């Protein structure tokens, strides 16, 4: 009985591993968390400066403008959305 239970669990784990694809790609938003350990341009997943500030608070990081948006190279990744330009 125990071997059957282990086989079922192993099969379920294998099915889960196969069915989950790679993580969805993040969108490039206008604001990036930047600092030591993040590289350049940083973690660009913030739509507003306030969101970025809230995320970096207490983490020895700062917020900067995503260079793709700053220089007008960003592509809208969602239909019907505007591309930010600064």
C-alpha positions, 0 to 999 in steps of 0.5 A: 500500500505504501509503495502505491501511495509513493507511486501516486505522489511521484506521478502527481509531482511529475505531472505538475512539473511538466504542466507548469511552464516557465514563469511569465515574463515581467513587463518593463514599466517606467520605474526601476528599483536600482542599487547594489545587487540589481545590475542595470537598469534594475528591477523595472516592475513599477508603474508609478514612482510611489509603488517603487518608493514603497518597494525600496523603502528600507532596502538600501535601494533607490528608484530610477527611470527605466532607460527604455522609457526615458529614451522612447524605446519601450514597446507596449506589451499590452494591447490598448496601453500607452507607452510612457515617455519622459 
